[in-house]
């Protein structure tokens, strides 16, 4: 089966990290998010993925320079101006004349895609949307359905007191090729705000499947951090990264890391390849990337420290996402 993965957005809410790395290539627990997503697609039989690119396309073509991810073939399609979610799908899916999976490139999930496609088949749908349940749906597209799954309405970001249901559009779709015919070519069109609502004008076309699978949109700093905690806590399988070993429950260490015997590690923790944790340091609910240096007596709590960061001896860091190669704490600028 083929999949289209939407990875063309600028990721403005994760700036400044996304000034240098597009959101789908930011790591989650030391594995690029997009690699996690492609591995999930591959587990459910996707053998070809089209990456719908717009922002920083060279970062993707460089990362997947042989146009493969394991056994999966990759194709790159670059938009020269943003086409929105539906316009992007239509442009990327040019030439695909069969049923396809489509996913937003910023949703971490272990949704059973095989069951999802079966549901789509059983409904005889033209398009099927996966739904996730959240406590506060007011920031999402809310999707009330009939008991058989047919979508009744699309309510984009309703005020809290007018929320019709807690089930929201989870950003994974099965589409028949006929859906693409209804999307105008080369225009900026939103699938959530335009294509799906328009499909409701005729019954029997648009269905949605409720699922309690793990689901998280990684698009804000808070959610980006949460994704690390969930992956390191084993909510998406173990180990969190291939090759990591579990030192104690929820404390994972990658090959080549050195940790002083008197350092204190409080789960969930992941220490990256060749990272070095000095004597008396304390690391709690945090992830260190590759080649990170943590000085003696330093303390890190609830933080994600990306590759090659150095943390000075005795420094104290909490609730931060630290960009690669930074030195902490930052001293006053000279001159
Ligand atoms: P923010 O700017 O922080 O909202 O992030 P974003 O740019 O990723 O936007 P959003 O979270 O709404 O996008 C959801 C998914 O659609 C992400 O995977 C984006 O990469 C992708 N996306 C958004 N706009 C476009 C677009 O115009 N073209 C393509 N190809 N993908 C898009």
Boltz pocket constraint, residues with backbone or C-beta under 6 A from the ligand:
constraints:
  - pocket:
      binder: B
      contacts: [[A, 6], [A, 7], [A, 8], [A, 9], [A, 10], [A, 11], [A, 12], [A, 13], [A, 14], [A, 23], [A, 52], [A, 53], [A, 54], [A, 79], [A, 81], [A, 82], [A, 83], [A, 84], [A, 85], [A, 88], [A, 89], [A, 103], [A, 104], [A, 105], [A, 106], [A, 219]]
      max_distance: 6.0
